[in-house]
Amino acid sequence: MTPTLAWRDGEFLKHGVPHRILSGSIHYFRIHPDLWEDRLRRVVATGFNTVDTYVAWNFHEPDEGSPDFTGPRDLARFVAIAGDLGLDVIVRPGPYICAEWTNGGLPSWLTARTRAPRSSDPVYQDAVSRWLDMLLPQIVPLQAGHGGPVVAVQVENEYGSYGDDAAHLAWLRQGLLDRGVTELLYTADGPTEVMLDAGMLEGTLAAATFGSRASEAQTMLQSRRPGEPFLCAEFWNGWFDHWGENHHVRSPESAAATLREIVDLGGSVSVYMAHGGTNFGLWAGANHDGRRIQPTVTSYDSDAPVGEDGRVSEKFRLYREILAPATGRTVDELPALPPAPARLGFSSAPISPGIDLLSLVTRGAATRAAQPLSFEELGIEAGLVTYRSSVTLPGHDVHLTVRGLHDRAYVFLDGDALGMLERDDAKASVLTLPGLDTVAELTLVVEALGRVNYGPLLGEHKGILGGVQVDRRLVHGWDHHPAPLDRWDALDGLPRATFDIDAPADGWLAVPGGGDRFVWLNGTLLGRLWARGPQRRLYAPAPLWRPGANHVAVLDLTAPATHVEVHPDPDFGPTEEYVETLPTGVDDVGEAAPTD
């Protein structure tokens, strides 16, 4: 079957007619499914003719052998809605996607048993084969050649930033072909010699990912692939945030200037992100800069032209002026923007007391082991694991050390909070235990902060990966209580606030007073809030609210809260301008990043 998209003499052709891909990235797994159509309509109104999305494997198959393509995981429905709105669709199935998504989209049950993800390792490839057997039937019937909107499929994702297993990359490409992919295949890599050369595949279109210097990227691509069209597979018009940093923004003028440069060069483009959405639940990933872990915030707004709650920005207006003529239209001929989503007004409600933290996280039967077990050994993806043992304390102070802590431990002795241990922080890696001259109960509530989604630490494990020592002596005999918060059945014991509303609308939840916590709305885990910021409010979309009483549950880890607030607007915290370091600068793990 002939692909719908082809190229000749540096130009894309669609059904033989010159064509330009003007795509906006939008991830179905970061949007409530009731809002898919609204967000896609806003992408159409921006002037895009295409939408592209990753497919997050771990979102569909958190438990091995039980894939789910229903409800918020109904990929085929999302693609069909886009097609009904007149958009072409590009699918980026991974299996690795990065995307600031925990573990780069790879299931933790897979990385628990292979030390060589994204390679020709048989354990990895066997699992990928089974996954593709389940995934591709969702995509293949929706290809343009079968009357659907899918016009292109990406082979893996920025592989040249990670490895050099060319045989594995070719194996992935063949796996797509063998399972019925007949539309355009392409690779996407950063615009450096090393990244492009390691990520390109013979006979497959090569694209670049970047945020600026479009002409340099085009020259780099053409030096390796003369005659191929210039495609920016990710134009970074904004950036994501880590906890403890400022909120990254990119001025509308700067972003629009680079977008116009790509268009003026005759290029095709995908704006990353056109609409960012939200890392609901525990799906936010993390990076590691070689010195410390950098967990990603709950918001994935990414300073996109269509914001996290659907409101549009100055970027939206400037992009319309660029994209409309690129598709032979005027701005007035673009589809109208849907009405602004309704927003809840400000309100505040007190938090009623709940069960104490240790009682909450130690409900249910415990798993006993001589040494601390990892999250993987306990079979959980994320959340909390409580480790409890007895320790014999002498009559003088001793030091508590946790080796291989991933990532935070809240320490209690006989039920009293002593402090917190943090990964990668030498000053916070040891606590002093008082000399009680008795046997005491030692409890460590360990929190996973998001799995690394980029670089050589991809697939690392969570929990206590070494041992626990009191001075030089190892502590043995541990009870383990997992609390996978996104699948937790202990919400009835949490402190909560109640809001009565007349009609569902968008809101932003704040829990003032400092502290690190998780927040649920009517049983749905919205995500994490940290006192260190920058994000100060969590997006609570209209479909999660209901007329009448609405319950907000709060799990406090460091400081109890007194009340919850509903706001009509977000608060992403103090800002700083995004500055791209590629192609002249690369950080310790090879990630393009803003300068701090």
WOCOR-V917308 format. One record per backbone hydrogen bond with DSSP energy under -1.0 kcal/mol. CO is the residue of the C=O (numbers start at 1). NH is the residue of the N-H. If there is no record, write none. Layout:
co = (CO	CO)
nh = (NH	NH)
//
This chain:
co = (4	6	11	12	13	14	17	21	22	22	23	24	25	25	27	28	30	32	33	35	36	37	38	39	40	41	42	43	44	49	50	51	52	53	56	57	60	63	70	71	73	74	75	76	77	78	79	80	81	82	83	88	89	90	91	92	94	98	100	101	102	103	104	105	107	108	110	121	122	123	124	125	126	127	128	129	130	131	132	135	136	136	139	140	142	143	143	144	149	150	151	152	153	158	159	159	164	165	166	167	168	169	170	171	172	173	174	175	176	177	184	185	186	187	188	189	190	192	193	194	195	196	201	205	207	208	210	213	214	215	216	217	218	219	221	221	225	227	230	231	232	234	235	235	241	242	247	249	251	252	253	254	255	256	257	258	259	260	261	262	263	268	269	270	271	274	277	278	280	283	285	286	287	292	294	295	298	301	305	307	311	313	314	315	316	317	319	320	324	324	325	330	331	342	347	349	356	357	367	369	370	374	375	383	384	385	386	387	388	389	391	394	398	399	400	401	403	404	406	407	408	409	410	411	411	412	413	416	419	421	422	428	431	433	434	438	440	441	442	443	444	445	446	447	451	451	455	457	462	463	467	468	469	470	473	478	479	480	481	483	483	484	485	490	491	493	495	496	497	499	501	506	507	508	509	510	516	517	518	519	519	520	521	524	525	527	529	530	533	538	540	541	542	548	550	551	552	553	555	562	564	565	566	567	571	574	576	581	587	591)
nh = (15	13	8	19	6	17	14	269	49	50	271	52	274	275	30	31	278	35	36	39	40	41	42	43	44	45	46	48	47	88	24	90	26	92	60	61	68	66	73	74	75	78	79	80	81	82	83	84	85	87	86	51	151	53	154	55	156	101	285	104	105	106	97	58	111	112	113	125	126	127	128	129	130	131	132	133	134	135	136	138	139	140	142	143	150	146	148	147	89	144	184	91	186	161	162	163	166	169	170	171	172	173	174	175	176	177	178	179	181	180	153	205	155	207	158	209	192	196	197	198	199	200	204	187	189	233	236	217	218	219	220	221	222	223	224	225	228	10	268	208	270	210	237	272	297	245	576	578	255	256	257	258	259	260	261	262	263	264	265	267	266	232	23	235	25	306	300	280	283	102	296	453	294	289	287	243	279	304	313	310	307	317	318	319	320	321	323	324	327	329	328	333	334	506	566	564	360	361	480	478	477	378	380	448	483	446	481	444	479	442	440	437	433	471	431	469	466	465	463	423	447	421	445	418	419	443	416	413	411	409	425	422	400	398	436	393	391	414	389	412	387	410	385	408	103	286	458	460	375	406	403	475	401	473	470	369	388	367	386	384	485	487	488	493	494	355	554	352	552	550	548	344	540	567	538	565	557	529	555	526	527	553	524	521	281	519	517	533	244	509	507	544	545	501	499	522	497	520	518	351	349	510	347	508	536	247	249	585	590	587)
//
